[in-house]
Amino acid sequence: MPNRPTVSIRFSAAEIAARVDVMAGELAAKLPADTLVVSVLKGSFVFAADLIRALSLAGADWSMDFLTLSSYGSATETSGSVRIVRDIVDDVRNRDVLLVDDILESGLTLSFAKKLLLERNAHRVWVCTLLDKPGKRRTTLVADFVGFQAGDEFLVGYGLDWAHRFRGLPYIGVVEKTG
C-alpha cells in the first residue's frame, strides 16, 4: 500500500490480552448471572469477542447482542446527533446490561446508548470500555470498567480504525505523523 503511515505500538497484544482477562474476572465477580452484553459496533467487535471468551473462562456465560450507532458530523468532530443503524434484538427489561465499546472519548454515543437502554427499562446499564480518554469528555458519563487510560493521541488497531483501515492490528498503536 503506497504511503502507508507508520504505527507505533501503544498497548501490545500481550498487554491487552492480560488486561481483558483481569477485566473479565472483575465483571464476572460483580455482575449478575443473567447480564446481557451489548457491543457497540463497529469499533468494539474485537474487544467484545475477546471479552466474551474471557468471561466464559471466568464462569460468566452471558448472552450477547449488538447495537450499531452513527454520529453525524465531520470525521474530526461530532455534532452530538446519534442515530440507531442496527438495534438490539434482546429484551432488556429488568436486566443488567453491560454496554461494551472500544473507546470512551466525548461520551456522546455511549451516553445515548445508556439512556436508550434505561428508557427500555433495563435494571442497570454498566459501561465497559477498553480505552478511556477523559480529556475528550463532553458529557458526565464515567465508565464502570476501563481497560486503559489514554491521552490525546490518535489510536488504531484492535478494532479501532482510521478511515476503515488498521482495525485488524493485534495491538493498539499510534499513527505517526509523516512529512
C-alpha positions in Angstrom: 0.0 0.0 0.0 1.7 3.3 -1.1 2.3 5.9 1.6 1.2 3.6 4.4 1.6 5.6 7.7 3.8 4.2 10.4 2.1 2.9 13.5 4.0 2.6 16.8 2.7 0.3 19.5 1.0 1.9 22.4 -0.6 -1.2 24.0 0.8 -4.6 22.9 -1.3 -7.6 22.1 0.0 -9.3 25.3 -0.8 -6.2 27.5 -4.3 -6.1 26.0 -4.9 -9.9 26.5 -3.8 -9.7 30.1 -6.0 -6.7 30.9 -9.0 -8.3 29.2 -8.6 -11.4 31.4 -8.4 -9.2 34.5 -11.5 -7.2 33.5 -13.5 -10.4 32.8 -12.7 -11.7 36.3 -13.9 -8.4 37.8 -17.0 -8.4 35.7 -17.9 -12.0 36.4 -17.5 -11.3 40.2 -19.6 -8.1 40.2 -22.4 -8.5 37.7 -25.5 -10.9 37.8 -25.5 -14.2 36.1 -28.2 -13.1 33.5 -26.3 -10.0 32.4 -26.7 -9.1 28.7 -23.6 -7.9 26.9 -24.3 -5.3 24.3 -21.4 -4.5 22.0 -21.5 -1.1 20.2 -20.3 -1.7 16.6 -18.1 -1.4 14.7 -15.1 -0.5 16.8 -15.8 -2.8 19.8 -16.1 -6.1 17.9 -12.5 -7.3 18.6 -12.6 -6.2 22.2 -16.1 -7.7 22.7 -15.1 -11.0 21.1 -12.1 -11.4 23.4 -14.0 -10.2 26.4 -16.9 -12.6 25.9 -14.4 -15.5 25.6 -12.6 -14.4 28.8 -15.9 -14.0 30.6 -16.8 -17.6 29.6 -13.4 -18.8 31.1 -14.2 -16.7 34.2 -17.5 -18.6 34.6 -19.9 -16.0 33.1 -21.9 -17.5 30.3 -23.7 -14.3 29.3 -25.8 -13.7 26.2 -24.6 -11.0 23.7 -26.3 -8.6 21.3 -25.1 -5.8 19.1 -26.0 -2.2 18.6 -24.7 -0.1 15.7 -24.9 3.7 16.2 -23.9 6.5 13.9 -22.9 10.0 14.8 -23.4 12.8 12.4 -20.7 15.4 11.7 -17.3 15.6 10.1 -14.6 13.0 10.6 -12.9 15.0 13.3 -15.8 16.4 15.2 -19.2 15.0 16.3 -22.3 17.1 16.2 -23.7 15.1 19.1 -26.5 13.7 17.0 -26.7 9.9 17.2 -28.9 7.6 15.3 -29.5 3.8 15.5 -28.3 1.9 12.5 -28.8 -1.6 13.9 -30.9 -2.1 17.0 -30.5 -4.9 19.6 -32.9 -7.9 19.4 -32.9 -9.0 23.0 -35.3 -7.5 25.6 -33.5 -5.6 28.3 -36.4 -5.1 30.7 -35.4 -5.8 34.3 -31.9 -7.0 33.1 -28.5 -5.8 33.9 -26.8 -4.8 30.7 -23.0 -4.5 30.1 -22.5 -1.9 27.3 -19.2 -2.6 25.7 -17.3 -0.2 23.5 -13.8 0.2 22.3 -13.2 3.8 23.5 -14.9 6.4 25.6 -14.0 9.9 24.3 -16.7 12.6 24.1 -19.2 10.3 25.8 -22.0 11.3 23.4 -22.5 8.0 21.7 -22.3 5.9 24.9 -24.5 8.4 26.8 -27.1 7.9 24.0 -26.8 4.1 24.2 -27.0 4.0 28.0 -30.1 6.3 28.1 -31.7 4.3 25.3 -31.3 1.0 27.3 -32.5 2.6 30.5 -35.6 4.0 28.7 -36.3 0.4 27.7 -36.4 -0.4 31.4 -33.0 -2.1 31.8 -32.4 -2.7 35.5 -28.9 -1.2 35.3 -26.6 -0.4 32.5 -22.9 -0.8 33.2 -20.4 0.8 30.8 -17.2 -1.1 29.9 -14.6 0.4 27.6 -11.2 -0.8 26.5 -9.9 2.8 26.4 -10.8 5.9 28.2 -9.8 9.4 27.1 -11.2 11.6 29.9 -9.6 14.7 28.4 -12.0 14.5 25.4 -15.2 14.1 27.5 -18.2 16.3 26.6 -20.6 14.5 29.0 -20.6 13.5 32.6 -20.5 9.8 31.6 -18.0 7.7 33.5 -17.2 4.1 32.6 -17.7 1.5 35.2 -14.9 -0.7 33.8 -11.9 0.6 31.9 -9.0 -1.3 30.3 -6.6 1.5 29.8 -6.4 5.3 30.2 -5.2 7.1 27.0 -4.1 10.5 26.2 -4.9 12.7 23.2 -3.0 10.5 20.7 -4.9 9.1 17.6 -5.1 5.3 18.2 -5.7 2.5 15.8 -5.8 -1.3 15.8 -7.6 -3.9 17.8 -10.9 -2.7 16.2 -10.0 1.0 16.2 -9.8 2.4 12.7 -8.6 5.3 10.7 -10.7 5.7 7.5 -11.7 2.0 7.8 -8.0 0.9 8.0 -5.9 -0.7 10.7 -8.8 -2.4 12.6 -7.1 -5.8 12.2 -3.8 -4.9 14.0 -3.4 -7.2 17.1 -2.2 -4.3 19.2 -3.3 -0.7 19.7 -0.9 1.8 18.1 -0.4 5.5 17.4 -0.4 6.7 13.9 2.9 8.6 13.4 2.7 11.9 11.6 4.6 11.9 8.3 6.1 14.7 6.3 
